[in-house]
Amino acid sequence: MAKTATKGLTGREKVAILMVALGNEVAAEIYKRLDDATIEIVTLEIASLRKVTPEQRLGVLKDAQEMLLAREYMARGGVDYARDILERALGPERAQNLLTRITASLQVRPFDFMRHTDAQQILGFIQGEHPQTVALIMSYLEPQQAASIIGGLPGAMQAEVAKRIARMDRITPEVLREVERVLERKLSTVMGQDFTLAGGIDAIVDIINNADRATERNIMEHLEENDPELAEEIKRRLFVFEDIIKMDDRSLQRVLREVEMKELSLALKGATEELRGKFFKNMSKRASEMLKEDMDYMGPVRVKDVEEAQQKVVNVVRALEDVGEIVISRGGEEELVV
């Protein structure tokens, strides 16, 4: 029924009908996620709509629902899984039409199935794999998840994987498919392109920025020893707790408003006198005195706890940079406050 009702409608007309059928509030939310050129096209199409029959409206909604379901099935288990479910629900011909339309417009990110898998399970899953294979997988995972997995690898393996991610450039779809087959999972929409970008300096920097300090330090020490040039390139893009010494006062004061004093006192236990002085200088006299007292009463603390507290402060800095409230330097550039 849906196919008959929408026969003769162009793709743009279907989009316009769908936006109208969804209502103003939902359409507005969709608009927020479109680029300006697409917004202009869709708006003109909506304005040009002539009479829309109830059957056409229902048909467009039905088509949209089926497409969304098909994409969801593909994200869960690849094309084969989606095809099996859709054939049971819609029949072979309808299912194939849907999959063809989706694969023409949608590229499922390689190793997407791993995004919903526990990091420890993945860690066990990749034990024994070649560092290049591990690097390829890590390149496609979210930085936080990849950082957690790399943190569980042996020290030498961490640095080797990091180096391979940074040196990775382009990878053929065939290689991706082969790796996925070896890992006994199949992803389906590897691309209508000849090559896809993977890894690179930015990828490993994102991963290291989300790793714990011990993992970060281990990777950097190995890279400094085995590939000084790469280590220097990565360091220029990283921001670590010690780099706070280079922040301007206004930026640091903004950071201090977001940091709990308990975390800060723990973080500063492992800081140099110069860095401590930087913090104290940007606090009120009373606040700095209270902070010093907290540090004195704290006594000996574990290095791991200090590093975790320092990482929390760094996370605040990075979060403020992400929203544009501060700009932190990279590679010796001068800091700015927005």
VOVO-756775 format. One line per 5 residues: their letters; for each residue x, y, z of N, C-alpha, C. Coordinates in nm, 3 decimals. Example, Ala and Ser with C-alpha at 12.3 -4.5 7.8 and 13.67 -1.06 7.14 Angstrom:
REM VOVO-756775
AS	1.319 -0.569 0.780 1.230 -0.450 0.780 1.320 -0.330 0.780  1.285 -0.225 0.708 1.367 -0.106 0.714 1.290 0.003 0.787
***
This chain:
REM VOVO-756775
MAKTA	0.083 -0.121 0.000 0.000 0.000 0.000 0.086 0.126 0.000  0.189 0.128 0.090 0.275 0.246 0.100 0.345 0.274 -0.031  0.391 0.165 -0.096 0.465 0.182 -0.222 0.375 0.240 -0.329  0.249 0.194 -0.335 0.153 0.244 -0.434 0.119 0.390 -0.407  0.099 0.424 -0.282 0.059 0.560 -0.245 0.167 0.662 -0.276
TKGLT	0.294 0.621 -0.265 0.403 0.716 -0.286 0.462 0.709 -0.426  0.404 0.624 -0.510 0.455 0.611 -0.647 0.440 0.744 -0.721  0.545 0.785 -0.790 0.540 0.910 -0.864 0.595 1.028 -0.787  0.611 1.014 -0.656 0.666 1.123 -0.576 0.819 1.122 -0.585  0.877 1.242 -0.597 1.024 1.250 -0.597 1.074 1.236 -0.453
GREKV	1.205 1.214 -0.441 1.264 1.204 -0.308 1.243 1.331 -0.227  1.257 1.445 -0.291 1.240 1.572 -0.221 1.095 1.592 -0.176  1.002 1.551 -0.260 0.861 1.562 -0.224 0.829 1.474 -0.104  0.888 1.356 -0.101 0.866 1.267 0.014 0.920 1.330 0.142  1.037 1.391 0.133 1.095 1.457 0.251 1.005 1.570 0.300
AILMV	0.955 1.649 0.206 0.867 1.761 0.241 0.740 1.711 0.307  0.680 1.607 0.251 0.557 1.549 0.308 0.585 1.494 0.447  0.698 1.428 0.463 0.735 1.372 0.594 0.750 1.481 0.698  0.816 1.590 0.663 0.836 1.699 0.758 0.702 1.758 0.803  0.611 1.774 0.708 0.478 1.828 0.741 0.402 1.728 0.829
ALGNE	0.409 1.601 0.793 0.336 1.497 0.867 0.386 1.482 1.010  0.514 1.508 1.032 0.570 1.492 1.166 0.531 1.605 1.261  0.488 1.716 1.207 0.447 1.828 1.291 0.558 1.928 1.314  0.520 2.047 1.360 0.615 2.157 1.372 0.731 2.130 1.468  0.699 2.074 1.585 0.803 2.056 1.686 0.908 1.955 1.641
VAAEI	0.865 1.843 1.590 0.959 1.741 1.543 1.038 1.792 1.423  0.968 1.857 1.332 1.035 1.912 1.213 1.143 2.013 1.252  1.113 2.094 1.353 1.210 2.194 1.400 1.336 2.126 1.455  1.318 2.016 1.528 1.432 1.942 1.581 1.517 1.883 1.468  1.449 1.837 1.363 1.522 1.783 1.248 1.599 1.894 1.177
YKRLD	1.535 2.009 1.163 1.601 2.123 1.099 1.733 2.159 1.167  1.737 2.146 1.300 1.857 2.182 1.376 1.977 2.098 1.336  1.950 1.982 1.279 2.058 1.889 1.244 2.093 1.891 1.095  2.032 1.981 1.022 2.059 1.991 0.878 2.151 2.107 0.849  2.227 2.097 0.741 2.310 2.211 0.700 2.222 2.312 0.626
DATIE	2.276 2.432 0.606 2.198 2.542 0.548 2.145 2.509 0.409  2.228 2.444 0.327 2.186 2.413 0.190 2.067 2.317 0.190  2.072 2.217 0.278 1.962 2.120 0.286 1.836 2.186 0.339  1.851 2.272 0.439 1.736 2.344 0.494 1.666 2.425 0.384  1.745 2.490 0.301 1.688 2.571 0.192 1.610 2.483 0.094
IVTLE	1.668 2.370 0.058 1.603 2.279 -0.037 1.472 2.226 0.020  1.477 2.180 0.145 1.358 2.122 0.207 1.249 2.229 0.224  1.288 2.348 0.266 1.191 2.456 0.286 1.121 2.493 0.155  1.198 2.505 0.049 1.139 2.536 -0.082 1.043 2.426 -0.126  1.081 2.301 -0.098 0.996 2.189 -0.137 0.866 2.189 -0.058
IASLR	0.875 2.221 0.071 0.753 2.228 0.154 0.661 2.339 0.104  0.723 2.453 0.071 0.644 2.566 0.023 0.577 2.537 -0.112  0.638 2.445 -0.188 0.585 2.413 -0.321 0.485 2.298 -0.319  0.462 2.239 -0.203 0.371 2.124 -0.196 0.230 2.163 -0.238  0.174 2.077 -0.323 0.034 2.095 -0.357 -0.049 2.006 -0.265
KVTPE	-0.166 1.971 -0.304 -0.251 1.889 -0.219 -0.190 1.752 -0.197  -0.186 1.713 -0.071 -0.132 1.582 -0.033 -0.247 1.497 0.020  -0.265 1.381 -0.040 -0.375 1.295 0.003 -0.337 1.224 0.134  -0.438 1.183 0.212 -0.410 1.106 0.333 -0.332 0.979 0.303  -0.358 0.917 0.188 -0.287 0.795 0.151 -0.138 0.822 0.126
QRLGV	-0.110 0.937 0.060 0.030 0.971 0.036 0.103 0.999 0.168  0.036 1.072 0.257 0.097 1.103 0.386 0.128 0.974 0.464  0.029 0.885 0.468 0.048 0.759 0.538 0.157 0.674 0.472  0.160 0.677 0.339 0.261 0.601 0.266 0.402 0.650 0.295  0.419 0.782 0.299 0.551 0.839 0.327 0.595 0.803 0.469
LKDAQ	0.503 0.814 0.565 0.535 0.778 0.703 0.574 0.631 0.714  0.501 0.548 0.640 0.531 0.404 0.642 0.669 0.377 0.583  0.699 0.443 0.472 0.832 0.428 0.411 0.942 0.469 0.508  0.921 0.582 0.575 1.020 0.633 0.669 1.040 0.535 0.785  0.930 0.481 0.834 0.939 0.385 0.944 1.019 0.262 0.903
EMLLA	0.992 0.212 0.784 1.063 0.094 0.736 1.212 0.121 0.718  1.245 0.240 0.667 1.386 0.275 0.649 1.458 0.284 0.783  1.392 0.345 0.882 1.453 0.357 1.014 1.474 0.220 1.077  1.375 0.133 1.063 1.388 -0.002 1.117 1.503 -0.077 1.049  1.512 -0.062 0.918 1.617 -0.130 0.843 1.755 -0.082 0.888
REYMA	1.770 0.048 0.907 1.898 0.102 0.953 1.932 0.051 1.093  1.830 0.045 1.178 1.851 -0.006 1.313 1.898 -0.151 1.310  1.836 -0.232 1.227 1.876 -0.372 1.216 2.020 -0.383 1.165  2.056 -0.299 1.068 2.191 -0.301 1.013 2.294 -0.261 1.118  2.259 -0.161 1.199 2.352 -0.115 1.303 2.373 -0.223 1.408
RGGVD	2.270 -0.303 1.432 2.281 -0.409 1.534 2.365 -0.526 1.486  2.343 -0.567 1.362 2.409 -0.691 1.321 2.449 -0.701 1.177  2.456 -0.589 1.105 2.500 -0.593 0.967 2.387 -0.625 0.871  2.422 -0.633 0.744 2.323 -0.650 0.638 2.252 -0.785 0.646  2.328 -0.891 0.676 2.266 -1.023 0.679 2.157 -1.032 0.785
YARDI	2.187 -0.973 0.901 2.088 -0.971 1.009 1.966 -0.890 0.966  1.991 -0.771 0.908 1.881 -0.685 0.864 1.797 -0.753 0.756  1.864 -0.818 0.662 1.792 -0.885 0.554 1.701 -0.995 0.609  1.751 -1.072 0.704 1.672 -1.181 0.760 1.546 -1.128 0.828  1.561 -1.023 0.910 1.447 -0.966 0.981 1.347 -0.904 0.883
LERAL	1.399 -0.828 0.787 1.311 -0.758 0.693 1.239 -0.855 0.600  1.306 -0.960 0.558 1.240 -1.058 0.471 1.124 -1.126 0.544  1.143 -1.153 0.672 1.037 -1.214 0.751 0.917 -1.119 0.763  0.948 -0.988 0.776 0.841 -0.891 0.799 0.778 -0.841 0.670  0.859 -0.822 0.564 0.811 -0.754 0.444 0.816 -0.838 0.317
GPERA	0.886 -0.951 0.323 0.904 -1.030 0.203 1.037 -0.997 0.136  1.091 -1.090 0.057 1.224 -1.074 -0.002 1.239 -0.950 -0.091  1.142 -0.925 -0.177 1.154 -0.814 -0.272 1.157 -0.679 -0.200  1.063 -0.658 -0.110 1.056 -0.532 -0.036 1.182 -0.513 0.050  1.226 -0.621 0.113 1.346 -0.613 0.197 1.467 -0.572 0.114
QNLLT	1.484 -0.633 -0.004 1.599 -0.602 -0.088 1.594 -0.457 -0.137  1.474 -0.408 -0.169 1.460 -0.268 -0.212 1.506 -0.173 -0.102  1.463 -0.202 0.020 1.502 -0.118 0.134 1.653 -0.120 0.154  1.711 -0.238 0.153 1.855 -0.250 0.177 1.936 -0.182 0.067  1.889 -0.193 -0.054 1.958 -0.128 -0.166 1.957 0.023 -0.149
RITAS	1.842 0.078 -0.108 1.832 0.223 -0.088 1.922 0.269 0.026  1.928 0.189 0.131 2.009 0.229 0.246 2.158 0.222 0.215  2.201 0.112 0.156 2.344 0.097 0.128 2.393 0.199 0.026  2.301 0.253 -0.051 2.341 0.356 -0.147 2.362 0.491 -0.079  2.299 0.511 0.036 2.306 0.642 0.101 2.373 0.640 0.237
LQVRP	2.388 0.521 0.293 2.438 0.512 0.429 2.560 0.423 0.435  2.663 0.468 0.503 2.779 0.384 0.526 2.785 0.355 0.675  2.762 0.229 0.712 2.775 0.190 0.851 2.923 0.194 0.886  2.956 0.259 0.994 3.096 0.271 1.034 3.152 0.133 1.065  3.268 0.100 1.009 3.328 -0.030 1.037 3.343 -0.055 1.187
FDFMR	3.324 -0.181 1.227 3.334 -0.225 1.366 3.231 -0.159 1.456  3.121 -0.114 1.396 3.017 -0.047 1.474 2.960 -0.140 1.581  2.957 -0.269 1.552 2.900 -0.364 1.649 2.978 -0.364 1.780  3.105 -0.324 1.777 3.187 -0.324 1.898 3.156 -0.208 1.990  3.086 -0.107 1.939 3.060 0.011 2.021 2.971 -0.019 2.140
HTDAQ	2.892 -0.123 2.130 2.802 -0.158 2.239 2.855 -0.278 2.318  2.981 -0.310 2.297 3.043 -0.423 2.365 3.135 -0.372 2.475  3.136 -0.440 2.589 3.221 -0.401 2.700 3.368 -0.402 2.659  3.442 -0.301 2.707 3.583 -0.288 2.670 3.664 -0.412 2.709  3.632 -0.469 2.825 3.706 -0.588 2.869 3.682 -0.707 2.777
QILGF	3.560 -0.717 2.725 3.529 -0.825 2.631 3.608 -0.807 2.502  3.614 -0.683 2.455 3.690 -0.655 2.333 3.838 -0.683 2.356  3.887 -0.644 2.476 4.027 -0.666 2.509 4.061 -0.814 2.501  3.974 -0.898 2.555 3.997 -1.042 2.546 3.984 -1.092 2.403  3.897 -1.027 2.328 3.868 -1.066 2.191 3.988 -1.043 2.099
IQGEH	4.065 -0.937 2.127 4.174 -0.899 2.037 4.311 -0.948 2.083  4.314 -1.016 2.199 4.442 -1.069 2.245 4.500 -1.162 2.140  4.626 -1.144 2.110 4.690 -1.228 2.011 4.681 -1.176 1.869  4.598 -1.073 1.847 4.589 -1.016 1.713 4.714 -0.932 1.683  4.745 -0.918 1.557 4.858 -0.837 1.515 4.835 -0.691 1.553
PQTVA	4.938 -0.618 1.594 4.922 -0.476 1.631 4.853 -0.393 1.524  4.877 -0.426 1.396 4.813 -0.351 1.288 4.663 -0.374 1.288  4.621 -0.497 1.317 4.478 -0.528 1.325 4.414 -0.454 1.441  4.481 -0.456 1.556 4.429 -0.385 1.675 4.421 -0.236 1.646  4.524 -0.181 1.581 4.525 -0.038 1.548 4.409 -0.001 1.457
LIMSY	4.381 -0.087 1.360 4.270 -0.063 1.268 4.138 -0.058 1.343  4.116 -0.154 1.433 3.992 -0.157 1.510 3.981 -0.033 1.597  4.089 0.001 1.668 4.087 0.117 1.758 4.056 0.247 1.684  4.101 0.255 1.559 4.080 0.376 1.480 3.933 0.405 1.456  3.850 0.300 1.457 3.709 0.317 1.427 3.621 0.322 1.550
LEPQQ	3.677 0.294 1.669 3.598 0.302 1.791 3.598 0.445 1.844  3.504 0.474 1.935 3.504 0.605 1.999 3.632 0.619 2.082  3.690 0.740 2.088 3.816 0.758 2.161 3.813 0.707 2.305  3.701 0.730 2.377 3.693 0.686 2.516 3.701 0.534 2.526  3.630 0.466 2.436 3.630 0.321 2.438 3.767 0.267 2.397
AASII	3.826 0.326 2.294 3.957 0.282 2.248 4.063 0.304 2.357  4.053 0.417 2.428 4.148 0.445 2.535 4.141 0.340 2.644  4.020 0.300 2.680 4.002 0.198 2.783 4.063 0.065 2.740  4.046 0.030 2.614 4.099 -0.096 2.562 4.251 -0.092 2.556  4.306 0.016 2.502 4.451 0.028 2.492 4.515 0.027 2.631
GGLPG	4.445 0.084 2.729 4.496 0.084 2.866 4.514 -0.056 2.922  4.442 -0.154 2.868 4.453 -0.291 2.916 4.555 -0.375 2.841  4.617 -0.317 2.738 4.719 -0.390 2.662 4.854 -0.386 2.734  4.941 -0.482 2.709 5.078 -0.475 2.764 5.147 -0.347 2.718  5.242 -0.299 2.799 5.308 -0.171 2.772 5.364 -0.155 2.633
AMQAE	5.444 -0.252 2.590 5.506 -0.242 2.458 5.401 -0.243 2.348  5.295 -0.321 2.368 5.186 -0.329 2.271 5.113 -0.196 2.261  5.096 -0.128 2.373 5.030 0.003 2.373 5.100 0.099 2.278  5.232 0.109 2.295 5.309 0.202 2.212 5.307 0.161 2.065  5.316 0.030 2.040 5.317 -0.018 1.902 5.184 0.012 1.833
VAKRI	5.074 -0.011 1.905 4.942 0.018 1.849 4.926 0.168 1.826  4.969 0.248 1.923 4.960 0.394 1.910 5.036 0.442 1.786  5.156 0.389 1.767 5.237 0.429 1.652 5.169 0.392 1.522  5.109 0.273 1.517 5.045 0.227 1.395 4.918 0.307 1.364  4.844 0.348 1.469 4.727 0.432 1.447 4.770 0.565 1.386
ARMDR	4.876 0.624 1.445 4.923 0.754 1.398 4.975 0.748 1.255  5.038 0.636 1.220 5.097 0.623 1.087 4.997 0.574 0.983  4.880 0.530 1.027 4.780 0.478 0.934 4.723 0.592 0.850  4.697 0.564 0.725 4.644 0.669 0.637 4.513 0.626 0.575  4.520 0.542 0.473 4.399 0.495 0.406 4.399 0.344 0.401
ITPEV	4.280 0.288 0.401 4.265 0.143 0.404 4.159 0.101 0.303  4.184 -0.005 0.232 4.088 -0.048 0.130 3.970 -0.120 0.195  3.854 -0.113 0.134 3.738 -0.186 0.186 3.764 -0.336 0.198  3.843 -0.390 0.105 3.870 -0.534 0.107 3.942 -0.574 0.235  4.038 -0.491 0.276 4.112 -0.522 0.400 4.018 -0.515 0.520
LREVE	3.932 -0.414 0.520 3.835 -0.403 0.630 3.746 -0.526 0.637  3.698 -0.569 0.523 3.610 -0.687 0.520 3.684 -0.811 0.570  3.811 -0.823 0.530 3.888 -0.940 0.571 3.908 -0.941 0.723  3.940 -0.825 0.781 3.958 -0.816 0.925 3.829 -0.852 0.997  3.717 -0.802 0.945 3.588 -0.831 1.007 3.554 -0.980 0.998
RVLER	3.593 -1.042 0.888 3.569 -1.186 0.874 3.652 -1.263 0.975  3.779 -1.222 0.989 3.867 -1.289 1.085 3.810 -1.277 1.226  3.751 -1.163 1.257 3.691 -1.140 1.388 3.550 -1.197 1.397  3.512 -1.272 1.295 3.385 -1.348 1.292 3.262 -1.260 1.297  3.277 -1.137 1.253 3.161 -1.051 1.241 3.164 -0.985 1.105
KLSTV	3.049 -0.961 1.051 3.044 -0.902 0.917 2.970 -0.770 0.922  3.032 -0.666 0.870 2.963 -0.539 0.852 2.938 -0.521 0.704  2.830 -0.459 0.673 2.782 -0.471 0.538 2.808 -0.355 0.446  2.805 -0.238 0.494 2.804 -0.127 0.400 2.940 -0.064 0.384  3.042 -0.148 0.381 3.172 -0.088 0.366 3.175 -0.030 0.227
MGQDF	3.101 0.079 0.214 3.139 0.183 0.123 3.123 0.174 -0.026  3.078 0.281 -0.067 3.071 0.296 -0.209 3.192 0.369 -0.261  3.295 0.381 -0.177 3.416 0.451 -0.217 3.529 0.351 -0.230  3.636 0.392 -0.294 3.751 0.304 -0.311 3.835 0.296 -0.184  3.837 0.404 -0.108 3.916 0.408 0.013 3.842 0.485 0.121
TLAGG	3.876 0.455 0.247 3.819 0.530 0.357 3.930 0.570 0.451  3.920 0.687 0.508 4.023 0.734 0.600 4.020 0.653 0.729  4.136 0.624 0.783 4.145 0.552 0.910 4.267 0.601 0.986  4.252 0.615 1.118 4.365 0.649 1.202 4.419 0.788 1.179  4.550 0.803 1.192 4.612 0.933 1.179 4.647 0.992 1.316
IDAIV	4.722 1.102 1.313 4.766 1.167 1.436 4.647 1.208 1.523  4.546 1.268 1.461 4.431 1.314 1.540 4.362 1.199 1.612  4.356 1.084 1.547 4.290 0.968 1.610 4.363 0.924 1.735  4.496 0.912 1.729 4.570 0.865 1.846 4.573 0.973 1.955  4.574 1.100 1.916 4.568 1.207 2.016 4.437 1.202 2.093
DIINN	4.325 1.181 2.021 4.195 1.169 2.088 4.194 1.052 2.185  4.253 0.941 2.143 4.256 0.823 2.230 4.343 0.848 2.353  4.462 0.904 2.333 4.551 0.929 2.447 4.490 1.032 2.542  4.424 1.132 2.487 4.359 1.233 2.571 4.252 1.172 2.661  4.196 1.059 2.620 4.092 0.994 2.699 4.145 0.878 2.783
ADRAT	4.274 0.849 2.771 4.334 0.740 2.848 4.375 0.790 2.987  4.400 0.695 3.079 4.451 0.734 3.211 4.597 0.775 3.197  4.647 0.842 3.301 4.782 0.897 3.291 4.889 0.789 3.275  4.869 0.675 3.342 4.968 0.568 3.332 4.981 0.518 3.189  4.866 0.499 3.123 4.868 0.455 2.983 4.931 0.561 2.895
ERNIM	4.892 0.687 2.917 4.947 0.797 2.839 5.099 0.804 2.855  5.145 0.795 2.978 5.289 0.806 3.004 5.365 0.689 2.940  5.309 0.570 2.950 5.376 0.453 2.893 5.388 0.464 2.741  5.278 0.505 2.677 5.281 0.520 2.531 5.385 0.623 2.490  5.384 0.737 2.557 5.474 0.845 2.518 5.620 0.808 2.544
EHLEE	5.648 0.739 2.654 5.787 0.700 2.683 5.840 0.605 2.577  5.756 0.508 2.536 5.799 0.415 2.432 5.818 0.485 2.298  5.726 0.576 2.267 5.737 0.647 2.139 5.860 0.739 2.138  5.888 0.804 2.250 6.005 0.892 2.257 6.134 0.814 2.233  6.132 0.689 2.276 6.250 0.605 2.259 6.260 0.549 2.117
NDPEL	6.147 0.508 2.060 6.148 0.438 1.932 6.112 0.524 1.812  6.038 0.633 1.835 5.999 0.720 1.723 5.986 0.863 1.775  6.099 0.927 1.804 6.097 1.061 1.865 6.018 1.164 1.784  6.026 1.154 1.654 5.956 1.251 1.569 5.805 1.240 1.587  5.753 1.117 1.589 5.610 1.097 1.610 5.571 1.139 1.751
AEEIK	5.653 1.106 1.850 5.624 1.144 1.988 5.612 1.295 2.002  5.701 1.367 1.937 5.699 1.513 1.944 5.573 1.569 1.877  5.534 1.509 1.764 5.413 1.553 1.694 5.289 1.532 1.781  5.282 1.417 1.849 5.168 1.388 1.937 5.168 1.483 2.056  5.286 1.506 2.115 5.294 1.593 2.233 5.248 1.735 2.201
RRLFV	5.275 1.778 2.080 5.234 1.913 2.042 5.082 1.929 2.042  5.011 1.816 2.028 4.865 1.823 2.021 4.796 1.780 2.150  4.873 1.726 2.242 4.815 1.682 2.369 4.810 1.797 2.468  4.716 1.788 2.562 4.714 1.881 2.675 4.712 1.796 2.802  4.814 1.812 2.885 4.824 1.736 3.009 4.824 1.833 3.127
FEDII	4.814 1.778 3.247 4.801 1.859 3.368 4.915 1.961 3.381  5.036 1.918 3.350 5.151 2.008 3.363 5.142 2.129 3.270  5.063 2.116 3.161 5.050 2.227 3.066 4.969 2.343 3.122  4.903 2.321 3.235 4.824 2.430 3.296 4.914 2.548 3.329  5.044 2.521 3.352 5.138 2.629 3.383 5.143 2.732 3.269
KMDDR	5.108 2.689 3.147 5.113 2.779 3.030 4.983 2.853 3.006  4.878 2.821 3.084 4.749 2.887 3.065 4.753 3.030 3.119  4.677 3.118 3.057 4.668 3.254 3.109 4.579 3.253 3.234  4.591 3.356 3.315 4.524 3.360 3.444 4.372 3.356 3.433  4.316 3.429 3.337 4.171 3.432 3.324 4.116 3.294 3.289
SLQRV	4.187 3.222 3.203 4.143 3.087 3.168 4.147 2.995 3.289  4.255 3.004 3.366 4.268 2.919 3.483 4.160 2.951 3.586  4.129 3.079 3.602 4.023 3.117 3.695 3.889 3.059 3.652  3.867 3.054 3.521 3.742 2.993 3.471 3.740 2.844 3.502  3.854 2.780 3.487 3.864 2.637 3.517 3.838 2.611 3.664
LREVE	3.894 2.695 3.750 3.880 2.676 3.895 3.735 2.680 3.940  3.652 2.753 3.868 3.511 2.761 3.906 3.439 2.628 3.885  3.498 2.540 3.804 3.434 2.411 3.772 3.498 2.293 3.846  3.606 2.318 3.920 3.679 2.209 3.984 3.648 2.205 4.133  3.620 2.086 4.185 3.597 2.070 4.328 3.730 2.081 4.403
MKELS	3.727 2.149 4.518 3.849 2.171 4.595 3.912 2.040 4.641  3.828 1.941 4.670 3.880 1.812 4.713 3.965 1.749 4.604  3.917 1.757 4.481 3.993 1.702 4.368 4.119 1.783 4.342  4.107 1.914 4.355 4.221 2.001 4.327 4.333 1.980 4.429  4.298 1.967 4.557 4.401 1.945 4.659 4.474 1.814 4.634
LALKG	4.403 1.712 4.590 4.465 1.583 4.559 4.553 1.594 4.434  4.503 1.666 4.333 4.579 1.683 4.209 4.710 1.757 4.233  4.706 1.857 4.320 4.825 1.940 4.344 4.927 1.871 4.434  4.890 1.761 4.498 4.987 1.687 4.580 5.103 1.638 4.494  5.075 1.612 4.367 5.181 1.563 4.279 5.234 1.669 4.184
ATEEL	5.203 1.795 4.211 5.244 1.904 4.122 5.374 1.970 4.169  5.441 2.036 4.078 5.561 2.111 4.113 5.523 2.235 4.192  5.621 2.291 4.263 5.595 2.414 4.339 5.552 2.527 4.247  5.612 2.531 4.128 5.577 2.637 4.033 5.430 2.626 3.992  5.385 2.503 3.964 5.246 2.485 3.921 5.150 2.513 4.037
RGKFF	5.188 2.470 4.158 5.103 2.501 4.273 5.088 2.652 4.289  5.200 2.722 4.274 5.197 2.867 4.286 5.106 2.931 4.183  5.102 2.873 4.064 5.014 2.923 3.958 4.868 2.915 4.002  4.830 2.804 4.064 4.693 2.788 4.114 4.665 2.885 4.229  4.756 2.889 4.327 4.734 2.973 4.444 4.717 3.120 4.404
KNMSK	4.796 3.162 4.304 4.793 3.301 4.260 4.657 3.339 4.202  4.586 3.242 4.148 4.458 3.269 4.084 4.338 3.237 4.172  4.363 3.223 4.302 4.258 3.201 4.399 4.259 3.312 4.502  4.149 3.329 4.571 4.146 3.427 4.679 4.241 3.381 4.790  4.281 3.473 4.874 4.374 3.439 4.982 4.316 3.332 5.072
RASEM	4.188 3.347 5.106 4.123 3.251 5.195 4.115 3.113 5.128  4.077 3.111 5.001 4.064 2.983 4.930 4.198 2.911 4.918  4.304 2.988 4.889 4.436 2.926 4.875 4.485 2.873 5.009  4.457 2.945 5.117 4.498 2.898 5.249 4.424 2.769 5.287  4.296 2.764 5.256 4.218 2.644 5.285 4.270 2.526 5.202
LKEDM	4.307 2.553 5.078 4.358 2.448 4.991 4.491 2.394 5.046  4.578 2.485 5.090 4.706 2.442 5.146 4.686 2.358 5.272  4.589 2.397 5.354 4.560 2.321 5.476 4.510 2.181 5.441  4.422 2.173 5.342 4.372 2.042 5.299 4.486 1.952 5.253  4.581 2.010 5.179 4.694 1.932 5.129 4.784 1.886 5.243
DYMGP	4.801 1.973 5.342 4.886 1.937 5.457 4.824 1.825 5.540  4.693 1.833 5.562 4.624 1.733 5.644 4.605 1.600 5.569  4.619 1.604 5.440 4.591 1.485 5.359 4.691 1.373 5.384  4.815 1.409 5.409 4.917 1.307 5.431 4.955 1.237 5.302  5.023 1.123 5.312 5.064 1.048 5.192 4.943 0.999 5.112
VRVKD	4.953 1.006 4.982 4.844 0.960 4.895 4.903 0.873 4.784  4.819 0.789 4.726 4.865 0.702 4.619 4.884 0.781 4.489  4.986 0.745 4.416 5.014 0.812 4.289 4.894 0.798 4.195  4.832 0.682 4.195 4.717 0.658 4.109 4.605 0.757 4.139  4.580 0.784 4.268 4.474 0.878 4.306 4.507 1.019 4.261
VEEAQ	4.635 1.056 4.273 4.679 1.189 4.229 4.658 1.203 4.079  4.698 1.101 4.004 4.686 1.107 3.858 4.540 1.112 3.815  4.453 1.039 3.884 4.310 1.044 3.851 4.254 1.183 3.877  4.294 1.244 3.987 4.247 1.380 4.019 4.298 1.480 3.915  4.424 1.465 3.875 4.480 1.554 3.773 4.406 1.538 3.641
QKVVN	4.369 1.413 3.610 4.296 1.388 3.485 4.160 1.456 3.488  4.095 1.457 3.605 3.965 1.523 3.616 3.978 1.673 3.591  4.085 1.733 3.639 4.108 1.875 3.613 4.131 1.898 3.465  4.212 1.812 3.404 4.238 1.823 3.260 4.108 1.807 3.181  4.022 1.717 3.225 3.894 1.697 3.156 3.809 1.824 3.161
VVRAL	3.816 1.895 3.272 3.744 2.022 3.282 3.800 2.122 3.181  3.933 2.129 3.172 3.997 2.219 3.076 3.952 2.187 2.934  3.956 2.058 2.900 3.918 2.017 2.765 3.771 2.043 2.737  3.686 2.024 2.839 3.543 2.048 2.821 3.516 2.195 2.794  3.584 2.282 2.868 3.566 2.427 2.849 3.619 2.470 2.712
EDVGE	3.726 2.405 2.668 3.778 2.436 2.535 3.679 2.391 2.429  3.617 2.275 2.449 3.523 2.222 2.351 3.405 2.316 2.328  3.358 2.382 2.436 3.243 2.472 2.422 3.286 2.614 2.390  3.417 2.636 2.372 3.465 2.766 2.328 3.483 2.869 2.437  3.479 2.828 2.564 3.495 2.926 2.673 3.641 2.963 2.695
IVISR	3.731 2.872 2.665 3.873 2.902 2.670 3.939 2.841 2.548  4.056 2.892 2.514 4.136 2.834 2.407 4.271 2.801 2.466  4.310 2.675 2.463 4.439 2.637 2.518 4.540 2.621 2.407  4.665 2.644 2.441 4.770 2.644 2.339 4.804 2.504 2.295  4.848 2.491 2.173 4.899 2.366 2.119 5.033 2.397 2.053
GGEEE	5.135 2.328 2.090 5.264 2.345 2.025 5.324 2.482 2.043  5.303 2.541 2.161 5.366 2.668 2.192 5.291 2.789 2.145  5.171 2.772 2.088 5.093 2.887 2.046 5.046 2.964 2.168  5.021 3.091 2.151 4.977 3.173 2.262 4.832 3.144 2.296  4.800 3.140 2.427 4.665 3.111 2.470 4.574 3.231 2.448
LVV	4.450 3.203 2.427 4.349 3.306 2.411 4.231 3.275 2.501  4.158 3.377 2.542 4.034 3.357 2.616 3.921 3.412 2.532  3.820 3.330 2.509 3.707 3.372 2.426 3.598 3.429 2.513
***
